[in-house]
Amino acid sequence: MIDFSFPSDVEEVRLKVRSFMDSEVRPKWEAVDQNDRRQVVAVIVELRERARTVWKLWLPHMPAEWGGMGLGPTAMAAVSAEAAKVSIGPYVLNAQAPDEGNQHTLLHWATPEQKQKYLRPLCDGSARSCFAMTEPEVAGSDPTLIKTFAYQDGEEWVINGHKWFISGARGAQFALLVARTEEDPDLPQAANSCFIVDIPSVGWNIVRDIDTMSGGHNHCEILIQDLRVPASNMLGGRGQGHLLGQYRLGPARLAHCMRWIGQAEIALDMMVDRALERYSHGSYLAEKQGIQWLIADSAMELYQCKLMVLHAAYKIEHGFDFASEVSMAKHFVANSLWRIIDRAIQVHGALGYSTDTPLAGMLQQARWSRFADGADEIHQMRIAQRTIAAYKDYGTTKKATGDLPL
Ligand SMILES: Cc1cc2nc3c(=O)[nH]c(=O)nc-3n(C[C@H](O)[C@H](O)[C@H](O)COP(=O)(O)OP(=O)(O)OC[C@H]3O[C@@H](n4cnc5c(N)ncnc54)[C@H](O)[C@@H]3O)c2cc1C
């Protein structure tokens, strides 16, 4: 029998996260003057301290030896969706991008010395990090085009290049930087290697915090000029940058989906709430078929999102091949998030377009989900390739549709 419920210990953690978000994080975060940086920082520090010492909700995705709660991907789906109902929620639990992905990457690839120096402070919350791969000059969708170049000079690597949209770069204590090290590899994917770069370092220059359609959010442009990195700071081996990026991005993409589900659920709740209280042409909006269709489409999509994310998480947890399922979930959840928030705005009318509700800000944030960490079209390309390959190999596409027993 297929059991769609969580074990009681996971359900307990999920409810605890919800309770922490409702009773402390949301009220404190909403009361803060976002223009007062000192107040913002003070509240974040206080909430993180409470998460760690009082609520024991810290690093849910990391093993206990690193101070975490040791939750697997399916349990994380529950925790992340709850935490993401408040924008600052994942950060309060030390489970936010890009640190969460970097923590997984370091846990898997770092040497014991690298772990002590870089992973430990990241886990105890005294450091932040960033992940630097995308470049303005070449398509980020194709990492084989990366131009940032590193050459070895004795016990050091010397790196030159240009990166942008590096989230969290300002204030980070180190970066995981992907650069080309191999001139003519057998496989184009084996051209890049990954380096741990201490910040600040001579040659690591933050040019600007890029202003986006929703303002500046610490997505930085970085100029890398004769940056010297000790050879011992290579993460993984030479030419393993792509492999490492893929290892990082699979679960990291799913972690995004989990947070987006929390956001989509907020939008649907708001849509229904507004439809129940807004009156027009003789009845409440909730009684109009046109509005019911918006609600129904959103409910069906959110249901699909949840099933896809849980199934992809299950596949990761059990060591099955998860590439297609994560791609499908990433594409579907990102687009559903956009549509559900957009419908919620529609039902709110002018109020939805204003900044009096969080919906306008949520829509702006949702826009990047359709191309960051793999653009829609790239995921579609991979999904199609795997579907065609499954048909060629097995005479049926069944394996490419979740490989479910149906
Ligand atoms: C908010 C935000 C945060 C980010 N954080 C980070 C970060 O921390 N670190 C980092 O390294 N990067 C980060 N990025 C960059 C992000 O990963 C890239 O935007 C993404 O990989 C796409 O690369 P690109 O922007 O160069 O788009 P391009 O690769 O130039 O693609 C542009 C468009 O072309 C189309 N396209 C591209 N290739 C194909 C194809 N083969 N077939 C069909 N269509 C195609 C797609 O529609 C795509 O959206 C962030 C971006 C944003 C917006």
The ligand as an SDF file (V2000), in Angstrom:
LIG
                    3D

 53 58  0  0  0  0  0  0  0  0999 V2000
   17.8030   35.9480   -8.7480 C   0  0  0  0  0  0  0  0  0  0  0  0
   18.9120   35.1770   -9.3860 C   0  0  0  0  0  0  0  0  0  0  0  0
   19.8820   34.5800   -8.5900 C   0  0  0  0  0  0  0  0  0  0  0  0
   20.9440   33.8980   -9.1710 C   0  0  0  0  0  0  0  0  0  0  0  0
   21.9220   33.3700   -8.3610 N   0  0  0  0  0  0  0  0  0  0  0  0
   23.0250   32.8160   -8.9330 C   0  0  0  0  0  0  0  0  0  0  0  0
   24.1330   32.3950   -8.1120 C   0  0  0  0  0  0  0  0  0  0  0  0
   24.1100   32.5180   -6.8760 O   0  0  0  0  0  0  0  0  0  0  0  0
   25.2300   31.8870   -8.7240 N   0  0  0  0  0  0  0  0  0  0  0  0
   25.3090   31.7500  -10.0820 C   0  0  0  0  0  0  0  0  0  0  0  0
   26.3190   31.2590  -10.5620 O   0  0  0  0  0  0  0  0  0  0  0  0
   24.2690   32.1360  -10.8780 N   0  0  0  0  0  0  0  0  0  0  0  0
   23.1460   32.6740  -10.3330 C   0  0  0  0  0  0  0  0  0  0  0  0
   22.1190   33.1200  -11.1290 N   0  0  0  0  0  0  0  0  0  0  0  0
   22.2170   32.9890  -12.5780 C   0  0  0  0  0  0  0  0  0  0  0  0
   21.3380   31.8780  -13.1290 C   0  0  0  0  0  0  0  0  0  0  0  0
   21.7560   30.6260  -12.6940 O   0  0  0  0  0  0  0  0  0  0  0  0
   21.3310   32.0440  -14.6510 C   0  0  0  0  0  0  0  0  0  0  0  0
   20.5040   33.1580  -14.9020 O   0  0  0  0  0  0  0  0  0  0  0  0
   20.8280   30.8310  -15.3950 C   0  0  0  0  0  0  0  0  0  0  0  0
   21.7360   29.7670  -15.2980 O   0  0  0  0  0  0  0  0  0  0  0  0
   20.6130   31.1650  -16.8910 C   0  0  0  0  0  0  0  0  0  0  0  0
   21.7670   31.6900  -17.4550 O   0  0  0  0  0  0  0  0  0  0  0  0
   21.7140   33.0910  -18.2370 P   0  0  0  0  0  0  0  0  0  0  0  0
   21.0640   34.0910  -17.3680 O   0  0  0  0  0  0  0  0  0  0  0  0
   23.0980   33.3750  -18.7230 O   0  0  0  0  0  0  0  0  0  0  0  0
   20.7220   32.8490  -19.4350 O   0  0  0  0  0  0  0  0  0  0  0  0
   21.0990   32.2230  -20.8690 P   0  0  0  0  0  0  0  0  0  0  0  0
   21.8650   30.9560  -20.6910 O   0  0  0  0  0  0  0  0  0  0  0  0
   21.6850   33.2870  -21.7020 O   0  0  0  0  0  0  0  0  0  0  0  0
   19.6600   31.8600  -21.3870 O   0  0  0  0  0  0  0  0  0  0  0  0
   18.7010   32.8650  -21.6870 C   0  0  0  0  0  0  0  0  0  0  0  0
   17.4520   32.1850  -22.1970 C   0  0  0  0  0  0  0  0  0  0  0  0
   17.7640   31.5230  -23.4040 O   0  0  0  0  0  0  0  0  0  0  0  0
   17.0310   30.3450  -23.5160 C   0  0  0  0  0  0  0  0  0  0  0  0
   17.9570   29.2070  -23.7180 N   0  0  0  0  0  0  0  0  0  0  0  0
   19.2380   29.0770  -23.3060 C   0  0  0  0  0  0  0  0  0  0  0  0
   19.7540   27.9170  -23.7200 N   0  0  0  0  0  0  0  0  0  0  0  0
   18.8010   27.2910  -24.4260 C   0  0  0  0  0  0  0  0  0  0  0  0
   18.6910   26.0470  -25.1060 C   0  0  0  0  0  0  0  0  0  0  0  0
   19.7230   25.1950  -25.1380 N   0  0  0  0  0  0  0  0  0  0  0  0
   17.5280   25.7400  -25.7270 N   0  0  0  0  0  0  0  0  0  0  0  0
   16.4650   26.5870  -25.6880 C   0  0  0  0  0  0  0  0  0  0  0  0
   16.4960   27.7730  -25.0500 N   0  0  0  0  0  0  0  0  0  0  0  0
   17.6400   28.1220  -24.4300 C   0  0  0  0  0  0  0  0  0  0  0  0
   16.1920   30.2090  -22.2350 C   0  0  0  0  0  0  0  0  0  0  0  0
   14.9170   30.7400  -22.4770 O   0  0  0  0  0  0  0  0  0  0  0  0
   16.9170   31.1050  -21.2570 C   0  0  0  0  0  0  0  0  0  0  0  0
   16.0540   31.6640  -20.2640 O   0  0  0  0  0  0  0  0  0  0  0  0
   21.0250   33.7850  -10.5780 C   0  0  0  0  0  0  0  0  0  0  0  0
   20.0440   34.3800  -11.3730 C   0  0  0  0  0  0  0  0  0  0  0  0
   19.0100   35.0750  -10.7920 C   0  0  0  0  0  0  0  0  0  0  0  0
   18.0170   35.7580  -11.6650 C   0  0  0  0  0  0  0  0  0  0  0  0
  1  2  1  0
  2  3  1  0
  2 52  2  0
  3  4  2  0
  4  5  1  0
  4 50  1  0
  5  6  2  0
  6  7  1  0
  6 13  1  0
  7  8  2  0
  7  9  1  0
  9 10  1  0
 10 11  2  0
 10 12  1  0
 12 13  2  0
 13 14  1  0
 14 15  1  0
 14 50  1  0
 15 16  1  0
 16 17  1  0
 16 18  1  0
 18 19  1  0
 18 20  1  0
 20 21  1  0
 20 22  1  0
 22 23  1  0
 23 24  1  0
 24 25  2  0
 24 26  1  0
 24 27  1  0
 27 28  1  0
 28 29  2  0
 28 30  1  0
 28 31  1  0
 31 32  1  0
 32 33  1  0
 33 34  1  0
 33 48  1  0
 34 35  1  0
 35 36  1  0
 35 46  1  0
 36 37  1  0
 36 45  1  0
 37 38  2  0
 38 39  1  0
 39 40  1  0
 39 45  2  0
 40 41  1  0
 40 42  2  0
 42 43  1  0
 43 44  2  0
 44 45  1  0
 46 47  1  0
 46 48  1  0
 48 49  1  0
 50 51  2  0
 51 52  1  0
 52 53  1  0
M  END
$$$$
